[in-house]
Amino acid sequence: MKKKRNLASFFAGVMTVLLAFGCLTSAMAASGEVTYNFANVTLNGEKKISAGSDITVANGEKAPSSILYTDVAGGKTNYLPIRAISELLGISIDYDSATRTVLLDSQDEGDWVADGYNGYVVDPNGEKTEVPHLSD
C-alpha cells in the first residue's frame, strides 16, 4: 500500500512541475519583445533624435529616446517620450495629477506654466525660451 501512495505522490509531483512549466512557457511566449533607442526622429527633414542615443530629462537623468514593442504576432508599436516631442513641436506640456491628465497646448503669446513646473517654447532653430510662471 505504501508503494501505491509513493507512486501517486510521484505522479502528482510530475504533473505539478509540467503544469507550472506549461504556464511559464505560455506567459513568456505572450510577453513580446521590447527594444530601446531603435529609431531616429526627424522634424521637417532634420534629425532631432538619433537612434542609439538616450535623451536627458528635466531632472538630468537619461531616458530612452524611443521604445519599440513587438508582440508575438510580429505587430510593432513605437513609443516616443511626449515631453521630447512636445518640445520639438513647440507645444507646452503640463500634468494635472488630480485628474491624471497630460495637458498639451499651443505656445501662444501670453502662455504660462504653473509654479513648480517649467515650460519652454522651441523656435525652428532649436533654441529654447522659458515660458513665464503664473506668479511672474
VOGU-3710 file (C-alpha; in Angstrom, 3 decimals, decimal comma):
1> mkkkrnlasf> 0,000/0,000/0,000  2,911/2,301/0,775  4,313/1,865/-2,763  0,993/2,961/-4,309  0,973/6,132/-2,170  4,604/6,933/-3,138  3,817/6,323/-6,806  0,729/8,563/-6,612  2,764/11,311/-4,900  5,478/10,989/-7,547
11> fagvmtvlla> 2,967/11,381/-10,401  1,273/14,281/-8,648  4,664/15,998/-8,364  5,470/15,350/-12,028  2,082/16,759/-13,102  2,592/19,853/-10,946  6,011/20,524/-12,489  4,649/20,030/-16,021  1,701/22,336/-15,350  3,962/25,038/-13,891
21> fgcltsamaa> 6,387/24,741/-16,826  3,489/24,985/-19,298  2,144/28,135/-17,658  5,586/29,736/-17,549  6,255/28,946/-21,207  2,878/30,389/-22,242  3,470/33,576/-20,269  6,900/34,047/-21,813  5,566/33,478/-25,336  2,799/36,059/-24,841
31> sgevtynfan> 5,102/38,736/-23,466  6,517/40,049/-26,767  9,831/41,883/-27,098  10,920/45,398/-26,117  13,773/47,289/-27,827  15,129/50,667/-26,671  16,647/53,589/-28,634  15,996/51,976/-32,010  14,708/54,917/-34,082  15,774/58,279/-35,435
41> vtlngekkis> 13,319/61,169/-35,041  13,279/63,910/-37,657  11,341/67,161/-37,839  10,900/68,774/-41,250  13,672/66,551/-42,615  16,179/67,441/-39,874  17,306/64,698/-37,478  16,468/65,743/-33,915  16,974/62,454/-32,029  19,458/59,801/-33,161
51> agsditvang> 18,900/56,061/-32,901  21,039/54,550/-30,177  21,025/57,699/-28,056  19,238/58,498/-24,810  17,571/61,810/-24,049  18,205/63,843/-20,921  15,047/64,540/-18,920  14,340/67,620/-16,784  15,992/66,214/-13,644  19,188/65,416/-15,584
61> ekapssilyt> 18,712/61,647/-15,798  18,888/59,668/-19,042  15,804/58,037/-20,575  15,276/56,003/-23,757  14,640/58,159/-26,826  12,334/55,504/-28,285  10,796/52,186/-27,341  9,688/49,519/-29,805  7,275/46,824/-28,627  6,916/43,792/-30,901
71> dvaggktnyl> 4,028/41,498/-29,981  4,034/37,734/-30,530  2,264/38,111/-33,880  5,019/40,438/-35,129  2,990/43,648/-34,813  5,083/46,641/-33,810  4,211/49,704/-31,732  6,534/52,704/-31,362  6,631/54,805/-28,205  8,306/58,222/-28,015
81> piraisellg> 8,633/60,486/-24,946  5,824/63,024/-25,054  7,928/65,796/-23,475  10,630/65,486/-26,154  8,030/65,502/-28,932  6,125/68,461/-27,446  9,359/70,466/-27,171  10,255/69,647/-30,785  6,833/70,825/-31,939  6,815/73,915/-29,707
91> isidydsatr> 3,797/72,730/-27,717  3,565/73,324/-23,972  3,103/70,299/-21,768  1,872/70,021/-18,209  0,418/67,355/-15,975  -2,672/67,510/-13,780  -2,090/64,939/-11,037  -5,637/65,302/-9,682  -7,150/64,038/-12,946  -4,034/62,133/-14,115
101> tvlldsqdeg> -4,117/64,064/-17,396  -1,286/65,217/-19,656  -2,106/68,732/-20,846  -0,877/69,839/-24,281  -1,406/73,344/-25,634  -0,037/75,532/-28,404  2,518/78,150/-27,347  0,825/81,490/-27,997  1,749/84,881/-26,619  0,562/85,015/-23,036
111> dwvadgyngy> 1,184/81,335/-22,319  2,342/80,500/-18,817  3,021/77,464/-16,681  2,048/76,698/-13,114  4,562/77,458/-10,387  6,830/74,485/-9,768  6,783/73,436/-13,443  8,919/74,540/-16,372  7,702/75,143/-19,896  9,639/76,128/-22,991
121> vvdpngekte> 8,986/77,480/-26,448  11,330/75,941/-29,010  11,965/78,022/-32,115  12,743/76,489/-35,537  16,500/76,725/-34,764  16,051/74,556/-31,670  16,588/77,429/-29,210  14,515/77,145/-26,013  12,844/80,133/-24,389  11,314/79,566/-20,973
131> vphlsd> 7,582/80,286/-20,635  6,801/82,555/-17,638  5,333/81,119/-14,430  1,921/82,063/-13,116  3,471/84,166/-10,361  5,739/86,120/-12,764
//
